[in-house]
């Protein structure tokens, strides 16, 4: 960073998994930013934040951040979904640029209102769709765009794990109307990835299940999409999967690609790794995906994962007016698909919305993915 450029002064609101594992380490490692404030009302999390980031002030509420708006440039929101719209609007009105974790908002109308407010105030607004920078997704994107797979006819994508106990209180309590459930949690990634690869959606169907005793929102979901170019996407997300299917299984007219296991960046960051580490984002050869046709399959090197790219692109956007790392309208359109699924309303051809390319719960319950 040139010496003449002051760092982007940043506050991270929420210090659950989102703030602790993703945002704070990525921001702290990027010289374009200074991590000035972390917000959590949980004493244990506050102690952890102070230990990991001694140069940051640890505050208890969003109001404390807004009172310091003149000393900040950017607010990153990693609180439960039902709080996103209110906190983001308050930060934009205070003259700050904003990053919101996924899901962007609970409703597409809230998302559109935030986009309009950001435009009105001349502020930058983006959504942390970090899975666009998974190593396996970057690999697949290159295979699709290069034509090595030919015409992709079927795309299968899974996020599965076995977590019978819900650790985050808000996740156990939040209904779908409050942004709870696995479709909001993981579907926002999987639908976004499918659209990034294969374009607009012209048809969708889904199956949602609630399998945990006393569960109030879906913990098992299957979504089928038909894209305008003809590709069929099948997306699975499951919190109670006793065995896991392939992460990606992609069938094209020339070749196929299959990979297993989740990108390792989250686990690495959670374990204390830095994005600056030499092997950060790399996938060992034994976990490379297989490329080819049956009878002639070969391991294919995985691209390096790079969540930090989101913040590098954002810095250029804030300073020079360049493109945002994620257009928030992309996330609004994903929310529209999720709304159709939850309402049971058929999503059919002619979808212009797809085709056109509360109280501060951060205080004890801010943790989220």
Rosetta blueprint (number, residue, H / E / L):
1 X L
2 X L
3 X L
4 X L
5 X L
6 X L
7 X L
8 X E
9 X E
10 X E
11 X E
12 X E
13 X E
14 X L
15 X L
16 X L
17 X H
18 X H
19 X H
20 X H
21 X H
22 X H
23 X H
24 X H
25 X H
26 X H
27 X H
28 X H
29 X H
30 X L
31 X L
32 X L
33 X E
34 X E
35 X E
36 X E
37 X E
38 X E
39 X E
40 X L
41 X L
42 X L
43 X H
44 X H
45 X H
46 X H
47 X H
48 X H
49 X H
50 X H
51 X H
52 X H
53 X L
54 X L
55 X L
56 X L
57 X E
58 X E
59 X E
60 X L
61 X L
62 X H
63 X H
64 X H
65 X H
66 X H
67 X L
68 X L
69 X H
70 X H
71 X H
72 X L
73 X L
74 X E
75 X E
76 X E
77 X E
78 X L
79 X L
80 X L
81 X H
82 X H
83 X H
84 X H
85 X H
86 X H
87 X H
88 X H
89 X H
90 X H
91 X H
92 X H
93 X H
94 X L
95 X L
96 X L
97 X E
98 X E
99 X E
100 X E
101 X E
102 X L
103 X L
104 X L
105 X L
106 X L
107 X L
108 X H
109 X H
110 X H
111 X H
112 X H
113 X H
114 X H
115 X H
116 X H
117 X H
118 X H
119 X H
120 X H
121 X H
122 X L
123 X L
124 X L
125 X E
126 X E
127 X E
128 X E
129 X L
130 X H
131 X H
132 X H
133 X H
134 X L
135 X H
136 X H
137 X H
138 X H
139 X H
140 X H
141 X H
142 X H
143 X H
144 X H
145 X H
146 X H
147 X L
148 X L
149 X L
150 X L
151 X L
152 X E
153 X E
154 X E
155 X E
156 X E
157 X E
158 X E
159 X E
160 X E
161 X L
162 X E
163 X L
164 X L
165 X L
166 X L
167 X L
168 X L
169 X H
170 X H
171 X H
172 X H
173 X H
174 X L
175 X L
176 X H
177 X H
178 X H
179 X L
180 X L
181 X L
182 X H
183 X H
184 X H
185 X H
186 X H
187 X H
188 X H
189 X H
190 X H
191 X H
192 X H
193 X H
194 X H
195 X H
196 X H
197 X H
198 X H
199 X L
200 X L
201 X E
202 X E
203 X E
204 X E
205 X E
206 X E
207 X E
208 X E
209 X E
210 X L
211 X L
212 X L
213 X L
214 X L
215 X L
216 X L
217 X L
218 X L
219 X L
220 X E
221 X E
222 X E
223 X E
224 X E
225 X E
226 X E
227 X E
228 X L
229 X L
230 X L
231 X L
232 X E
233 X E
234 X E
235 X E
236 X E
237 X E
238 X E
239 X L
240 X E
241 X L
242 X L
243 X L
244 X L
245 X L
246 X L
247 X L
248 X E
249 X E
250 X E
251 X E
252 X E
253 X L
254 X L
255 X L
256 X E
257 X E
258 X E
259 X E
260 X L
261 X L
262 X L
263 X L
264 X L
265 X H
266 X H
267 X H
268 X H
269 X H
270 X H
271 X L
272 X L
273 X L
274 X L
275 X L
276 X L
277 X L
278 X L
279 X L
280 X L
281 X L
282 X L
283 X L
284 X L
285 X H
286 X H
287 X H
288 X L
289 X E
290 X E
291 X E
292 X E
293 X E
294 X L
295 X L
296 X E
297 X E
298 X E
299 X E
300 X E
301 X L
302 X L
303 X L
304 X L
305 X L
306 X L
307 X L
308 X H
309 X H
310 X H
311 X H
312 X H
313 X H
314 X H
315 X H
316 X H
317 X H
318 X H
319 X H
320 X H
321 X L
322 X L
323 X L
324 X L
325 X L
326 X L
327 X L
328 X H
329 X H
330 X H
331 X H
332 X H
333 X H
334 X H
335 X H
336 X H
337 X H
338 X H
339 X H
340 X H
341 X H
342 X H
343 X H
344 X L
345 X L
346 X L
347 X E
348 X L
349 X L
350 X L
351 X L
352 X H
353 X H
354 X H
355 X H
356 X L
357 X L
358 X L
359 X L
360 X L
361 X L
362 X H
363 X H
364 X H
365 X H
366 X L
367 X L
368 X L
369 X L
